Amino acid sequence: MYLDTVKEIQKLEEQMEQVKTQARTQAREAQEAAEKAGRDLLAETRQTIRQADAAAMEACEAQAAQQRDAVLNAAQADCQALRDRASGRMEDAVARIVERVVGR
């Protein structure tokens, strides 16, 4: 009876060791799976951020181009207005210069 009890205890100890080994293996596999999932999620997030950055950059470039065109058009209109005013004053200026030169 004592021998049977010892054998039973040894059998249970072996079974417990197997259970511990299986538990360690499962834990390691779960950890590896979680790490892989984390890496995959990180890669996906980085790709999403790159795409969002590219879209934002395109939108900013388009807006900057519109603003540049608006400023350029306004500057061209201002320059033309200055030319027109200068041209209108040119006749007076020429007449005054001629008057001064000829008048002396």
C-alpha positions, 0 to 999 in steps of 0.5 A: 500500500505504501509503495502504491501511494509513492507510485501514485505521488510520482505519477501525479508529480510527472503529470504536474510537470507536464502541465507546467511544461504545457503552460510554459509553452502556451504562455510563450506562444501567447506572448509571441503572438501578442508581440507579433500582433503589436508589431503588426498594429504598429506597422499598420498605424505607421502606414496610416500616419504616412498616408494621412501625412501625404494627404495633408501635405497635398492639401497644404500644397494645393492651398499654398498654390491658391494663395500664391496665385491670389497674391501674384494676381493682386501684385500684378493688378497693383503693378498695373495700377501703378503703371497706369498712374505713372503713365497718366503722370508721365505726360504732365512730367514731360510737359513740365520738364519741357517747359523748364528746359525750353522756358529757361 
